[in-house]
């Protein structure tokens, strides 16, 4: 497994937990040290226990050179594929890994791309290995794309249930990759490489949104539609700030509490989150911004401190930690009486984007009481 980030490490642990001997490779020494010490370097439900279990069983080894992957028969690449600023995918990290592997690749190796890649990349990799080493695809080396489509926080659940798409450069490559991933028991969907690449970049949201749309349009003769969708998404912070100003007036020296820094509910992943953009826009309005996120690795304030004397409270990420009556009670006790509650996720059930705190509290308490009544009702 070349790359032990949020895609590679959980996958490596799941393979190891199913009896597969795994060599995990990453150049980040801090990350490797954390894994060796038995500590997950990021949050992913259930993986801490999984790391402890496979480490005790001795089925996960670690290395820091991509060339070491040649010790295995199947090489899975899960490294970064960012985008350039001009509708172009950046394959420099993939190319670097391939270049490290070239001298040590041998007949019978399988190279399986798990990273998000633009259409045509799998065929490029097969052609690159043939050009640089003379390894014939489908005969000497097997190349396939097995895109990662699992939602953050649900890896252990979805690895064995979400259909696994396999697109090899030929039938032999497809079957070779399928034989590796069938250990998880999920349905295998066999496709062409381009179909697999498109299936990934069109199953998109959150941190992948902008990059995957760039990948989709990299070879388009008329790009624009998908990028327009991403632009609408990126305009949401400005929409919220302008909506707040229309309701409370200038934000100069007004306190605004932002609840949520990560890009998605119940994850510690801050990559490409729109919350930092929202915070910067508020600061440009000269607002006093406080941030609370119990999931984020970046330091933030406790809830009571963040909302104390707040004129506006924005639910920027719908963490389950925020969807509790105690949170509204804390806001009601600490924020100003006229506090504006901005709830684009409907975390408090008020079905109102811009609402008054008192109204939201009453709505939430009524809904909670109704739910309790339904649960306690005698069966008929």
RODO-2510 file (C-alpha; in nm, 4 decimals, decimal comma):
residues 380
     n   res          X          Y          Z
     1     x     0,0000     0,0000     0,0000
     2     x     0,1803     0,3103    -0,1235
     3     x     0,0293     0,5986     0,0747
     4     x    -0,1081     0,5666     0,4284
     5     x    -0,3418     0,8638     0,4410
     6     x    -0,7162     0,8643     0,4952
     7     x    -0,7662     0,6251     0,2045
     8     x    -0,4614     0,4022     0,2275
     9     x    -0,4272     0,3342     0,5993
    10     x    -0,7852     0,2152     0,6670
    11     x    -0,7648     0,0001     0,3540
    12     x    -0,4326    -0,1481     0,4654
    13     x    -0,5776    -0,2258     0,8090
    14     x    -0,8854    -0,3899     0,6581
    15     x    -0,6723    -0,6096     0,4320
    16     x    -0,4525    -0,7077     0,7264
    17     x    -0,7562    -0,7819     0,9435
    18     x    -0,8718    -1,0320     0,6829
    19     x    -0,5469    -1,2257     0,6938
    20     x    -0,3602    -1,0510     0,4137
    21     x     0,0029    -0,9629     0,4821
    22     x     0,0367    -0,5903     0,4166
    23     x     0,3358    -0,3629     0,3667
    24     x     0,2341    -0,0017     0,4221
    25     x     0,4569     0,2644     0,2669
    26     x     0,4675     0,6385     0,3296
    27     x     0,7410     0,9021     0,3302
    28     x     0,5875     1,0868     0,6275
    29     x     0,8009     0,9740     0,9216
    30     x     0,5669     1,1326     1,1744
    31     x     0,2793     0,9288     1,0381
    32     x     0,4847     0,6090     1,0407
    33     x     0,5957     0,6754     1,3985
    34     x     0,2337     0,7198     1,5040
    35     x     0,1317     0,3900     1,3429
    36     x     0,4283     0,2079     1,4963
    37     x     0,3252     0,3439     1,8359
    38     x    -0,0239     0,2072     1,7822
    39     x    -0,1946     0,5471     1,7404
    40     x    -0,4214     0,6324     1,4492
    41     x    -0,2997     0,9632     1,3012
    42     x    -0,6576     1,0700     1,2189
    43     x    -1,0134     0,9807     1,3134
    44     x    -1,1976     0,6991     1,1377
    45     x    -1,4584     0,5034     1,3307
    46     x    -1,3294     0,1700     1,4607
    47     x    -0,9810     0,1927     1,3133
    48     x    -0,7956     0,2481     1,6414
    49     x    -0,9089    -0,0926     1,7635
    50     x    -0,8311    -0,2361     1,4205
    51     x    -0,4774    -0,0961     1,4276
    52     x    -0,4171    -0,2485     1,7693
    53     x    -0,5482    -0,5860     1,6514
    54     x    -0,3472    -0,6147     1,3286
    55     x    -0,0344    -0,4798     1,4973
    56     x    -0,0588    -0,7471     1,7633
    57     x    -0,1060    -1,0095     1,4913
    58     x     0,2026    -0,8840     1,3060
    59     x     0,0255    -0,8576     0,9709
    60     x     0,1155    -0,4918     0,9026
    61     x     0,4720    -0,3912     0,8210
    62     x     0,5874    -0,0394     0,7416
    63     x     0,8450     0,1170     0,5091
    64     x     0,9264     0,4601     0,3690
    65     x     1,0382     0,3834     0,0122
    66     x     0,7996     0,3177    -0,2761
    67     x     1,0513     0,0757    -0,4238
    68     x     0,9957    -0,1528    -0,1230
    69     x     0,6479    -0,2255    -0,2608
    70     x     0,8091    -0,4620    -0,5121
    71     x     0,8296    -0,7171    -0,2286
    72     x     0,4559    -0,7712    -0,2793
    73     x     0,2687    -0,9142    -0,5767
    74     x    -0,0097    -0,6567    -0,5652
    75     x     0,0799    -0,2874    -0,5381
    76     x    -0,2020    -0,0481    -0,4471
    77     x    -0,1348     0,3232    -0,4954
    78     x    -0,3301     0,5593    -0,2685
    79     x    -0,1338     0,8833    -0,2884
    80     x    -0,2369     1,2413    -0,3538
    81     x    -0,3630     1,3571    -0,6908
    82     x    -0,4292     1,7306    -0,6578
    83     x    -0,5269     1,9548    -0,9456
    84     x    -0,3398     2,2378    -1,1100
    85     x    -0,5089     2,5749    -1,1490
    86     x    -0,5815     2,5292    -1,5204
    87     x    -0,8222     2,2341    -1,5528
    88     x    -0,5482     1,9750    -1,5213
    89     x    -0,4783     1,6902    -1,2820
    90     x    -0,1406     1,6833    -1,1097
    91     x     0,0059     1,3326    -1,1438
    92     x     0,3497     1,4237    -1,0097
    93     x     0,3139     1,2106    -0,6961
    94     x     0,1886     0,9113    -0,8945
    95     x     0,4688     0,9567    -1,1474
    96     x     0,7249     0,9739    -0,8669
    97     x     0,5979     0,6467    -0,7177
    98     x     0,6027     0,4781    -1,0582
    99     x     0,9565     0,6025    -1,1248
   100     x     1,0703     0,4570    -0,7914
   101     x     0,9068     0,1267    -0,8811
   102     x     1,0364     0,1004    -1,2378
   103     x     1,3772    -0,0554    -1,1599
   104     x     1,2247    -0,3225    -0,9362
   105     x     0,9018    -0,4144    -1,1129
   106     x     0,8940    -0,7677    -1,2427
   107     x     0,6675    -0,9878    -1,4455
   108     x     0,3509    -1,0780    -1,2575
   109     x     0,3176    -0,7535    -1,0626
   110     x    -0,0200    -0,5838    -1,0408
   111     x    -0,0368    -0,2042    -1,0099
   112     x    -0,3770    -0,0952    -0,8822
   113     x    -0,4662     0,2742    -0,8668
   114     x    -0,6917     0,3607    -0,5723
   115     x    -0,6313     0,7361    -0,5880
   116     x    -0,8773     0,9688    -0,7574
   117     x    -0,7618     1,0115    -1,1174
   118     x    -0,8835     1,1812    -1,4332
   119     x    -1,0208     0,9768    -1,7237
   120     x    -0,7407     0,8179    -1,9225
   121     x    -0,4936     0,7936    -1,6346
   122     x    -0,5119     0,4148    -1,5919
   123     x    -0,4282     0,3651    -1,9589
   124     x    -0,1488     0,6206    -1,9219
   125     x     0,0049     0,4218    -1,6345
   126     x    -0,0061     0,0995    -1,8340
   127     x     0,1539     0,2749    -2,1304
   128     x     0,4153     0,4390    -1,9084
   129     x     0,5277     0,1054    -1,7654
   130     x     0,5458    -0,0399    -2,1136
   131     x     0,7416     0,2550    -2,2503
   132     x     0,9899     0,2803    -1,9621
   133     x     1,0413    -0,0885    -1,8844
   134     x     0,8989    -0,2814    -2,1776
   135     x     0,6464    -0,4532    -1,9509
   136     x     0,3525    -0,5595    -2,1651
   137     x     0,0128    -0,4857    -2,0069
   138     x    -0,2003    -0,7948    -1,9567
   139     x     0,0986    -1,0231    -2,0075
   140     x     0,3875    -0,8964    -1,7947
   141     x     0,2112    -0,6510    -1,5679
   142     x    -0,1518    -0,5960    -1,4676
   143     x    -0,2923    -0,2444    -1,4314
   144     x    -0,6348    -0,1462    -1,2986
   145     x    -0,8286     0,1299    -1,1258
   146     x    -1,0258     0,0400    -0,8119
   147     x    -1,1628     0,3806    -0,7070
   148     x    -1,2139     0,4700    -0,3420
   149     x    -1,5755     0,5817    -0,2913
   150     x    -1,6217     0,5213     0,0820
   151     x    -1,7625     0,8045     0,2926
   152     x    -1,5449     0,9492     0,5668
   153     x    -1,6299     0,7956     0,9024
   154     x    -1,7914     0,4861     0,7485
   155     x    -1,4908     0,2952     0,6160
   156     x    -1,5309    -0,0242     0,8157
   157     x    -1,9004    -0,0380     0,7342
   158     x    -1,8807     0,0335     0,3630
   159     x    -1,5659    -0,1605     0,2695
   160     x    -1,7698    -0,4800     0,2904
   161     x    -2,1011    -0,3476     0,1567
   162     x    -2,0416    -0,0743    -0,1025
   163     x    -1,9983    -0,2264    -0,4521
   164     x    -1,6313    -0,2266    -0,5481
   165     x    -1,5707    -0,0965    -0,9001
   166     x    -1,2761    -0,2512    -1,0860
   167     x    -1,1635    -0,1200    -1,4237
   168     x    -0,8622    -0,2998    -1,5666
   169     x    -0,6824    -0,2211    -1,8923
   170     x    -0,7885    -0,5683    -2,0014
   171     x    -0,9782    -0,8678    -1,8702
   172     x    -0,6739    -1,0202    -1,7019
   173     x    -0,5979    -0,6975    -1,5133
   174     x    -0,9597    -0,6626    -1,4066
   175     x    -0,9700    -1,0161    -1,2713
   176     x    -0,6370    -0,9788    -1,0954
   177     x    -0,7567    -0,6692    -0,9071
   178     x    -1,0966    -0,8252    -0,8400
   179     x    -0,9299    -1,1300    -0,6843
   180     x    -0,7545    -0,8987    -0,4373
   181     x    -1,0569    -0,6909    -0,3371
   182     x    -1,3031    -0,9789    -0,3191
   183     x    -1,1602    -1,0567     0,0259
   184     x    -1,3966    -0,7891     0,1611
   185     x    -1,7085    -0,9656     0,0382
   186     x    -1,8604    -0,6595    -0,1312
   187     x    -2,0097    -0,6941    -0,4807
   188     x    -1,7515    -0,6513    -0,7559
   189     x    -1,8543    -0,4381    -1,0546
   190     x    -1,6272    -0,4904    -1,3562
   191     x    -1,5906    -0,1937    -1,5922
   192     x    -1,3479    -0,0310    -1,8304
   193     x    -1,0825     0,2002    -1,6810
   194     x    -1,2600     0,5150    -1,8029
   195     x    -1,5907     0,3987    -1,6574
   196     x    -1,4215     0,3354    -1,3219
   197     x    -1,2514     0,6757    -1,3321
   198     x    -1,5765     0,8544    -1,4118
   199     x    -1,7705     0,6574    -1,1502
   200     x    -1,5377     0,7923    -0,8856
   201     x    -1,5250     1,1557    -0,9862
   202     x    -1,9027     1,1707    -1,0306
   203     x    -1,9622     1,0232    -0,6841
   204     x    -1,8367     1,3352    -0,5261
   205     x    -1,8898     1,5851    -0,2468
   206     x    -1,7108     1,7773     0,0244
   207     x    -1,3354     1,8036    -0,0107
   208     x    -1,3411     1,6225    -0,3480
   209     x    -1,5962     1,8481    -0,5147
   210     x    -1,3784     2,1042    -0,6909
   211     x    -1,0945     1,8674    -0,7761
   212     x    -1,3176     1,5962    -0,9181
   213     x    -1,5026     1,8437    -1,1360
   214     x    -1,1669     1,9607    -1,2706
   215     x    -1,0788     1,5993    -1,3485
   216     x    -1,4139     1,5529    -1,5236
   217     x    -1,3554     1,8512    -1,7488
   218     x    -0,9826     1,8058    -1,8108
   219     x    -1,0433     1,6611    -2,1585
   220     x    -1,3769     1,8230    -2,2318
   221     x    -1,4154     2,0246    -2,5509
   222     x    -1,6664     2,2520    -2,3770
   223     x    -1,5819     2,2725    -2,0055
   224     x    -1,7857     2,4818    -1,7710
   225     x    -2,1053     2,3183    -1,6488
   226     x    -1,9604     2,1149    -1,3622
   227     x    -1,7230     2,3924    -1,2636
   228     x    -2,0226     2,6239    -1,2430
   229     x    -2,1773     2,3861    -0,9896
   230     x    -1,8632     2,3992    -0,7772
   231     x    -1,8641     2,7780    -0,7952
   232     x    -2,2181     2,7865    -0,6567
   233     x    -2,1020     2,5647    -0,3698
   234     x    -1,8067     2,7913    -0,2971
   235     x    -2,0331     3,0975    -0,2929
   236     x    -2,2319     2,9688     0,0071
   237     x    -2,0133     3,1436     0,2705
   238     x    -2,0667     3,4812     0,1005
   239     x    -2,4406     3,4106     0,0767
   240     x    -2,4522     3,3497     0,4522
   241     x    -2,2501     3,6604     0,5385
   242     x    -2,4654     3,8840     0,3180
   243     x    -2,7807     3,7315     0,4677
   244     x    -2,6545     3,8002     0,8182
   245     x    -2,5722     4,1638     0,7351
   246     x    -2,9200     4,2217     0,5965
   247     x    -3,0679     4,1061     0,9268
   248     x    -2,8347     4,2475     1,1912
   249     x    -2,6604     4,5299     1,0091
   250     x    -2,2835     4,5933     0,9939
   251     x    -2,0720     4,3259     1,1633
   252     x    -1,8003     4,5664     1,2787
   253     x    -1,7070     4,4555     1,6355
   254     x    -2,0077     4,2196     1,6506
   255     x    -1,9274     3,8743     1,7867
   256     x    -1,9986     3,5799     1,5560
   257     x    -1,9600     3,2194     1,6743
   258     x    -1,8908     2,9593     1,4048
   259     x    -1,9747     2,6026     1,5058
   260     x    -1,7810     2,3595     1,2913
   261     x    -1,4462     2,3727     1,1146
   262     x    -1,4312     2,0368     0,9347
   263     x    -1,5801     1,9800     0,5914
   264     x    -1,8233     1,7095     0,6991
   265     x    -2,0313     1,5850     0,9893
   266     x    -1,8514     1,3858     1,2596
   267     x    -1,5094     1,3840     1,0932
   268     x    -1,1808     1,5526     1,1839
   269     x    -1,1002     1,6216     0,8175
   270     x    -1,0541     1,9951     0,7556
   271     x    -0,9331     1,9631     0,3960
   272     x    -1,1066     2,2029     0,1585
   273     x    -1,3709     2,2880     0,4159
   274     x    -1,5653     2,6065     0,3450
   275     x    -1,5646     2,7044     0,7140
   276     x    -1,2254     2,8793     0,6949
   277     x    -1,3516     3,0816     0,3986
   278     x    -1,6612     3,1761     0,5993
   279     x    -1,4392     3,2839     0,8890
   280     x    -1,2165     3,4949     0,6634
   281     x    -1,5188     3,6698     0,5111
   282     x    -1,6530     3,7481     0,8574
   283     x    -1,3152     3,8855     0,9638
   284     x    -1,3088     4,1091     0,6565
   285     x    -1,6346     4,2548     0,7856
   286     x    -1,4386     4,3318     1,1066
   287     x    -1,6468     4,0874     1,3098
   288     x    -1,5028     3,9239     1,6211
   289     x    -1,5058     3,5557     1,5272
   290     x    -1,4984     3,2626     1,7706
   291     x    -1,4844     2,9015     1,6553
   292     x    -1,5880     2,5769     1,8225
   293     x    -1,5336     2,2305     1,6753
   294     x    -1,4809     1,9341     1,9094
   295     x    -1,3826     1,7150     1,6138
   296     x    -1,1230     1,9356     1,4448
   297     x    -0,7485     1,8869     1,5030
   298     x    -0,6977     2,2640     1,4847
   299     x    -0,7377     2,4300     1,8248
   300     x    -1,0792     2,5885     1,8811
   301     x    -1,2734     2,7144     2,1805
   302     x    -1,5172     2,5264     2,4057
   303     x    -1,8799     2,5822     2,3129
   304     x    -1,9711     2,8037     2,6109
   305     x    -1,6706     3,0275     2,5494
   306     x    -1,7302     3,0528     2,1753
   307     x    -2,0960     3,1562     2,2056
   308     x    -2,0551     3,3854     2,5079
   309     x    -2,2007     3,7290     2,4168
   310     x    -2,2393     3,6201     2,0538
   311     x    -2,4631     3,8328     1,8343
   312     x    -2,4703     3,5600     1,5669
   313     x    -2,4203     3,1839     1,5888
   314     x    -2,3614     2,9898     1,2659
   315     x    -2,3845     2,6100     1,2431
   316     x    -2,1170     2,5597     0,9767
   317     x    -2,0850     2,1825     1,0204
   318     x    -2,3703     1,9605     1,1371
   319     x    -2,1759     1,7524     1,3895
   320     x    -2,3961     1,5309     1,6036
   321     x    -2,2325     1,7053     1,9009
   322     x    -2,4238     2,0183     1,8019
   323     x    -2,7636     1,8548     1,7459
   324     x    -2,8477     1,8364     2,1149
   325     x    -3,0821     2,0315     2,3393
   326     x    -2,7909     2,1163     2,5701
   327     x    -2,6194     2,3045     2,2875
   328     x    -2,9200     2,5297     2,2333
   329     x    -2,9506     2,5753     2,6075
   330     x    -2,5872     2,6816     2,6278
   331     x    -2,6317     2,9258     2,3416
   332     x    -2,9473     3,0648     2,5012
   333     x    -2,7673     3,1107     2,8331
   334     x    -2,4476     3,2629     2,6924
   335     x    -2,5360     3,4521     2,3726
   336     x    -2,7055     3,7910     2,3541
   337     x    -3,0881     3,7893     2,3825
   338     x    -3,1278     3,9045     2,0198
   339     x    -2,8812     3,6457     1,8857
   340     x    -2,9358     3,5441     1,5234
   341     x    -2,9096     3,1672     1,4695
   342     x    -2,7907     3,0683     1,1223
   343     x    -2,8620     2,6997     1,0648
   344     x    -2,8085     2,5958     0,7002
   345     x    -2,7980     2,2270     0,8034
   346     x    -3,1278     2,2448     0,9971
   347     x    -2,9343     2,0951     1,2873
   348     x    -3,1944     2,2215     1,5351
   349     x    -3,5003     2,1286     1,3320
   350     x    -3,6346     2,4807     1,2917
   351     x    -3,6386     2,4581     0,9107
   352     x    -3,5278     2,8213     0,9001
   353     x    -3,1922     2,9346     0,7646
   354     x    -3,1877     3,2660     0,9496
   355     x    -3,3873     3,2519     1,2732
   356     x    -3,4089     3,4020     1,6180
   357     x    -3,2560     3,1967     1,8963
   358     x    -3,5688     3,1984     2,1106
   359     x    -3,7857     3,0625     1,8307
   360     x    -3,5348     2,7904     1,7480
   361     x    -3,5130     2,6833     2,1122
   362     x    -3,8919     2,6551     2,1392
   363     x    -3,9145     2,4582     1,8138
   364     x    -3,6376     2,2202     1,9196
   365     x    -3,7915     2,1574     2,2609
   366     x    -4,1369     2,0965     2,1081
   367     x    -3,9951     1,8484     1,8592
   368     x    -3,7988     1,6689     2,1302
   369     x    -4,1058     1,6458     2,3542
   370     x    -4,3121     1,5083     2,0665
   371     x    -4,0473     1,2466     1,9903
   372     x    -4,0303     1,1387     2,3541
   373     x    -4,4092     1,1118     2,3627
   374     x    -4,4118     0,8889     2,0574
   375     x    -4,1427     0,6636     2,2019
   376     x    -4,3227     0,6307     2,5341
   377     x    -4,6698     0,5761     2,3875
   378     x    -4,8293     0,2427     2,4705
   379     x    -4,8424     0,0002     2,1750
   380     x    -5,1823    -0,0508     2,0129
***
